[in-house]
Amino acid sequence: MNEIFLMNGYGVYVWLAYLFTLLSFTSLYLITKIQLLKEQRKYIAKFGSLSRAKSVIAKEQKLNKEILVNTLISKI
């Protein structure tokens, strides 16, 4: 068991590399998630109080469709 952690003297470097990678991926995920939530709040603030006719027009626009699709995917 001790050999797995030590890896012939290279264990410190290997485990630090794993730790660095894990921390990098975690921070990247959290930053992306925070930005997504921020953009969703902006979208709701802009289009949340539209009338029915304006809401239909907004949903037909290409950019808004992409945002709505991403919102549905992120909730899954």
C-alpha positions in Angstrom: 0.0 0.0 0.0 2.8 2.3 0.8 4.4 1.7 -2.6 1.3 3.1 -4.3 1.7 6.4 -2.5 5.4 6.6 -2.8 5.8 5.4 -6.5 9.5 4.8 -6.2 10.2 8.4 -5.0 7.9 10.1 -7.6 4.7 9.9 -5.6 5.0 13.4 -4.3 5.1 14.8 -7.8 2.4 12.5 -9.2 -0.1 13.2 -6.4 0.6 17.0 -6.5 -0.1 16.8 -10.3 -3.4 15.0 -9.6 -4.3 17.5 -6.9 -3.5 20.5 -9.2 -5.6 19.0 -12.0 -8.5 18.3 -9.7 -8.4 21.9 -8.3 -8.1 23.4 -11.7 -11.1 21.4 -13.1 -13.2 22.2 -10.0 -12.4 25.9 -10.2 -13.2 26.0 -13.9 -16.5 24.3 -13.3 -17.5 26.7 -10.5 -16.5 29.8 -12.5 -18.5 28.5 -15.5 -21.5 27.7 -13.3 -21.5 31.1 -11.6 -21.3 32.8 -15.0 -24.2 30.7 -16.3 -26.4 31.6 -13.4 -25.5 35.3 -13.8 -26.4 35.2 -17.5 -29.7 33.4 -16.7 -30.6 36.1 -14.2 -29.9 38.8 -16.8 -32.0 37.0 -19.3 -34.9 36.6 -16.9 -34.6 40.3 -15.9 -34.8 41.4 -19.5 -37.4 39.0 -20.9 -39.3 37.8 -17.8 -41.8 40.7 -17.8 -42.6 40.8 -21.5 -46.1 40.7 -22.9 -47.3 37.5 -24.5 -46.7 38.9 -28.1 -43.2 40.2 -27.3 -42.4 36.9 -25.6 -43.3 34.9 -28.7 -41.1 37.2 -30.8 -38.2 36.9 -28.4 -38.4 33.1 -28.3 -38.2 33.0 -32.1 -34.9 34.8 -32.3 -31.9 32.6 -32.8 -29.8 33.9 -29.9 -32.7 33.5 -27.5 -33.4 30.0 -28.7 -29.8 29.0 -27.9 -30.0 30.5 -24.5 -33.3 28.7 -23.8 -31.8 25.4 -25.0 -28.8 25.8 -22.7 -31.0 26.7 -19.8 -33.0 23.5 -20.3 -29.8 21.4 -20.6 -28.3 22.9 -17.5 -31.3 21.9 -15.4 -31.0 18.2 -16.4 
